[in-house]
Amino acid sequence: MKFKNILFFILIVSISNTSFSQSKKIVKKAKVHFLTGEIKIGKMKIPYGKISSFKFMEESTNERMKLDARDIDKIDIGGTIYRFVKIKGTSRPILLLEQIPQEKLGLYYYEFDRMRNGSNDYSSTTKKRYYYIRDTEKEATQKKNWNSKKKLIEYLSDCPEVVEKIGVGFFDKKGKSFITGRPLNNRSFTADVVRYYNKHCK
């Protein structure tokens, strides 16, 4: 009986993982902008996780092709922009979503699953990993490397105005952004800092 219970549990977990992973493989219409200036329209699966290449099927020919950073400027999927970005410590650029459009400072991320095994359940949650990159940099810096405002201030030290604003709590009235791990969104502390930097810092 014990063996049957274990077998049943493994089967349920396998089915859950399969259905969850399939839900991520949504095919969408995409517009691929190549470094040559050429634009191709077709279909691709929405990028999910840390990937360095993807398969694309051109609409006019139904030809399948594998694309990577050597050829691509950006991918537009329903108005959401993806770009290949080189990350510090990685050998190849990875495909990231553009949270804040690249100006003097860009903010990017990718989504991934984090599995949780509780006392009575086995589930996964979708997490995001964020990166900053300046227009003068060739590699992006991962946000999790900064666990205090001091680290962020050091990175943005070329702009005294934004450093002063961070210090007096202009972007974070309650002073809890780095303590509570508040989810990052378009009106979060981090996003507001990036927007202000792009608008006011030279």
Salt bridges, closest charged atoms under 4 A:
GLU58 OE1 - LYS40 NZ 3.78
GLU59 OE2 - LYS29 NZ 3.78
ASP68 OD2 - ARG70 NH2 2.74
ASP68 OD2 - ARG92 NH2 3.87
ASP73 OD1 - ARG83 NH1 3.25
GLU98 OE2 - ARG83 NE 2.90
GLU137 OE2 - ARG134 NE 3.79
GLU139 OE2 - LYS86 NZ 3.02
ASP158 OD1 - ARG134 NH1 3.41
ASP172 OD2 - LYS149 NZ 3.58
ASP192 OD1 - ARG187 NH2 3.20
ASP192 OD1 - ARG195 NH1 3.94
